[in-house]
């Protein structure tokens, strides 16, 4: 596999990350995942804009991620994926410098890595739905940044796996936020409801897409807090993500959502999404 690493195109086996890299030492960096449908990058500009926001918020200087679209296209071609479904992973850290909590000296170059791998949509999960659990939100206070510091997310997702579930939904002060690696939408009385964006929720590219599709389908939408105590008043719950697309959540904590099967709003939005990327 050919990858991009610090301005060079290398075999993945040839990449060597410095043990002084701040991503390795401090999780001091950000990442993005971009879907590719039949060789075409999907919403790449939106992902790179979110990456630019993360770099700005973390004060990582010296690289403009919006230049990576052409890099991604070259990597797809070099790996024979120019006509395939795939995903592109991008990671940028503050770079390598002697270990210190303070930022490294000005001029330290960020570490930039990009790879592309084959990927297919999880159609089985999209058709049948998945189980989820609710967990306390123990993440840091800037979840609006797509940071590589994902330990709390990893622990939550492992808790879900050990409970026989696919996803863990974070609860903070009684309000449902998002999943360990997904965005969450709720449906009540045929209205799609999204939790308000705060620093505890990542601005999701897929969430924006689904809201736009809902408007095109004449499905009403609103943004308001979604409370755990009202969880089983929702008729449908949707799990969203770059790789997941739209997956219905059939049960939470072992209890059915609605009838425990994918609902009509979910099906309409899934159909609209598939038409969009076809």
C-alpha positions in Angstrom: 0.0 0.0 0.0 1.3 3.4 -0.9 0.6 6.2 1.6 1.4 9.9 2.1 3.7 10.8 4.9 5.2 14.3 5.4 5.2 15.3 1.7 6.5 11.9 0.5 4.7 9.0 -1.1 5.9 5.7 0.5 5.0 2.1 1.0 3.2 1.9 4.3 5.8 -0.5 5.6 8.5 2.2 5.1 6.8 4.8 7.3 8.6 5.4 10.6 6.9 7.6 13.2 9.3 9.3 15.6 9.0 8.2 19.2 9.1 12.0 20.0 6.0 12.6 17.9 3.5 14.5 20.0 0.7 12.4 18.6 2.4 9.3 20.1 3.3 11.0 23.4 0.3 13.3 24.1 -2.4 12.4 21.5 -1.7 15.9 20.3 -3.4 15.9 17.0 -6.5 15.4 14.9 -7.9 13.1 12.2 -10.6 12.7 9.6 -12.1 9.9 7.6 -13.5 10.6 4.1 -15.7 8.1 2.2 -15.0 7.3 -1.4 -17.8 6.0 -3.7 -16.7 4.4 -7.0 -13.4 6.3 -6.8 -15.0 9.7 -6.0 -14.3 11.5 -2.7 -17.5 12.3 -0.9 -17.9 15.6 0.9 -14.1 15.9 1.1 -14.1 19.7 1.3 -16.4 19.6 4.4 -14.1 17.1 6.1 -11.0 19.2 5.4 -12.7 22.3 6.6 -13.5 20.6 9.9 -9.9 19.5 10.1 -8.8 23.1 9.5 -11.1 24.1 12.4 -9.5 21.5 14.7 -6.0 22.7 13.8 -6.9 26.2 14.5 -8.5 25.4 17.9 -5.4 23.3 18.9 -3.1 26.0 17.6 -1.3 23.5 15.3 0.4 25.7 12.6 2.4 25.1 9.5 0.0 23.0 7.4 -3.2 23.7 5.4 -5.3 20.5 5.2 -7.4 21.8 2.4 -4.4 20.9 0.1 -4.9 17.2 0.8 -7.8 16.5 -1.7 -5.3 16.1 -4.6 -3.1 14.0 -2.4 -6.1 11.7 -1.6 -6.9 11.4 -5.3 -3.3 10.4 -6.1 -3.3 7.8 -3.3 -6.5 6.3 -4.5 -5.1 6.0 -8.0 -1.7 4.6 -6.9 -3.5 1.9 -4.9 -5.9 0.9 -7.7 -8.9 2.4 -6.0 -9.8 5.1 -8.5 -13.0 3.2 -9.4 -13.7 1.5 -6.0 -15.5 2.1 -2.8 -12.9 3.1 -0.1 -12.1 5.3 2.8 -9.3 7.8 3.3 -7.8 8.3 6.7 -5.9 11.5 7.5 -4.0 12.4 10.7 -2.1 15.5 11.6 -0.1 15.9 14.8 1.9 18.8 16.2 5.0 17.1 15.1 8.1 15.6 16.7 10.0 17.4 19.5 11.7 16.6 22.8 8.9 15.6 25.3 7.5 18.7 27.1 4.0 19.7 28.0 4.5 23.1 26.5 4.3 23.5 22.7 7.5 22.8 20.8 9.5 25.7 19.3 8.0 27.7 16.5 8.7 26.2 13.1 8.3 22.6 14.2 6.6 20.9 11.3 3.4 19.0 11.8 3.3 15.3 11.1 0.9 14.5 8.2 -0.2 11.1 7.3 -2.8 9.9 4.7 -3.9 6.4 3.6 -6.7 4.9 1.5 -8.1 1.4 2.0 -11.0 -0.5 0.4 -14.3 -0.1 2.2 -17.9 -1.2 1.7 -21.0 0.1 3.4 -22.4 -2.1 6.3 -25.6 -3.0 4.5 -26.4 -5.8 6.9 -26.4 -3.5 9.9 -28.4 -0.9 7.9 -31.1 -3.4 7.1 -31.4 -5.1 10.5 -30.5 -2.4 13.0 -28.1 -2.6 16.0 -28.2 -2.6 19.7 -26.8 0.3 21.9 -26.2 1.0 25.5 -26.2 4.3 27.5 -22.9 5.3 29.3 -21.8 8.2 31.3 -19.9 10.8 29.3 -16.3 10.9 30.7 -14.7 12.6 27.7 -12.9 15.9 27.7 -14.7 19.2 27.2 -13.8 19.8 23.6 -15.5 17.0 21.7 -16.2 19.5 18.9 -12.6 18.9 17.9 -11.9 15.6 16.1 -9.0 14.7 18.3 -7.0 11.5 18.2 -7.3 11.4 22.0 -10.1 8.7 21.9 -9.4 6.7 25.1 -12.8 7.5 26.7 -14.5 6.6 23.4 -12.6 3.4 23.2 -13.5 2.3 26.7 -17.1 3.2 26.1 -17.2 1.2 22.8 -15.6 -1.8 24.5 -18.2 -1.6 27.2 -20.8 -1.8 24.5 -19.1 -4.8 22.8 -18.9 -6.6 26.1 -22.7 -6.0 26.6 -23.4 -7.4 23.1 -24.1 -4.0 21.6 -22.8 -2.1 18.6 -22.6 1.4 20.1 -22.5 3.3 23.3 -24.4 6.6 23.6 -23.0 9.2 25.9 -25.2 10.7 28.6 -24.2 14.0 30.2 -26.4 15.7 32.9 -29.3 13.6 31.7 -29.0 14.6 28.1 -28.0 12.3 25.3 -25.0 13.5 23.3 -23.6 11.2 20.6 -22.1 7.8 20.2 -18.6 6.6 20.9 -17.9 6.8 17.1 -21.1 8.1 15.7 -23.7 10.9 15.7 -27.2 10.1 16.9 -30.6 11.4 15.7 -34.0 10.7 17.2 -37.5 10.5 15.7 -40.7 11.4 17.5 -44.1 12.0 15.9 -42.4 11.9 12.5 -40.0 14.7 13.4 -36.2 14.1 13.2 -34.6 15.6 16.3 -30.9 16.4 16.8 -29.2 17.3 20.1 -27.9 20.9 20.0 -24.3 21.3 19.0 -22.1 22.1 22.0 -18.4 21.5 22.8 -19.5 17.9 23.8 -20.7 17.0 20.3 -18.7 16.8 17.1 -20.2 18.8 14.2 -21.0 15.8 12.0 -20.7 15.9 8.2 -23.2 13.0 7.9 -25.6 14.7 10.3 -25.7 17.8 8.0 -26.3 15.6 5.0 -29.1 13.8 6.7 -30.8 17.0 7.7 -30.6 18.3 4.1 -32.0 15.0 2.9 -34.9 15.2 5.4 -35.8 18.7 4.1 -35.8 17.4 0.5 -38.0 14.5 1.6 -40.4 17.0 3.4 -39.5 15.4 6.8 -39.7 17.9 9.6 -36.5 18.5 11.7 -35.7 20.3 14.9 -32.8 20.8 17.2 -33.5 20.3 20.9 -32.1 18.4 23.9 -32.8 14.7 23.9 -33.2 13.4 27.4 -32.4 10.0 28.7 -35.7 9.9 30.7 -37.6 10.3 27.4 -35.5 7.7 25.5 -38.3 5.2 25.0 -40.8 7.9 23.9 -38.8 8.0 20.6 -40.2 5.9 17.8 -36.8 5.6 16.0 -33.1 6.3 16.7 -30.6 6.7 13.9 -26.9 6.1 14.2 -24.9 8.2 11.6 -21.3 8.2 10.5 -19.0 8.5 7.5 -18.6 4.7 7.4 -21.9 3.8 9.0 -24.0 6.1 6.8 -27.4 5.6 8.4 -27.9 2.6 10.7 -31.1 2.2 12.8 -30.8 1.5 16.5 -33.3 -1.2 17.3 -32.7 -1.6 21.1 -31.1 0.4 23.9 -30.1 -1.3 27.1 -31.9 -4.4 25.9 -35.2 -2.6 25.4 -36.9 -2.0 22.0 -37.0 1.4 20.4 -40.4 1.6 18.8 -41.2 -1.8 17.4 -37.6 -2.9 17.5 -37.2 -2.7 13.7 -36.1 0.0 11.3 -38.8 2.6 11.1 -40.3 4.5 8.1 -38.4 7.7 8.6 -35.1 5.7 8.8 -36.0 3.9 5.6 -36.8 7.1 3.7 -33.6 8.7 4.7 -31.6 5.6 3.9 -33.1 5.6 0.4 -32.4 9.3 -0.1 -28.8 8.8 1.1 -28.2 5.9 -1.3 -29.6 7.9 -4.2 -27.2 10.8 -3.3 -24.1 8.6 -3.4 -25.2 6.5 -6.4 
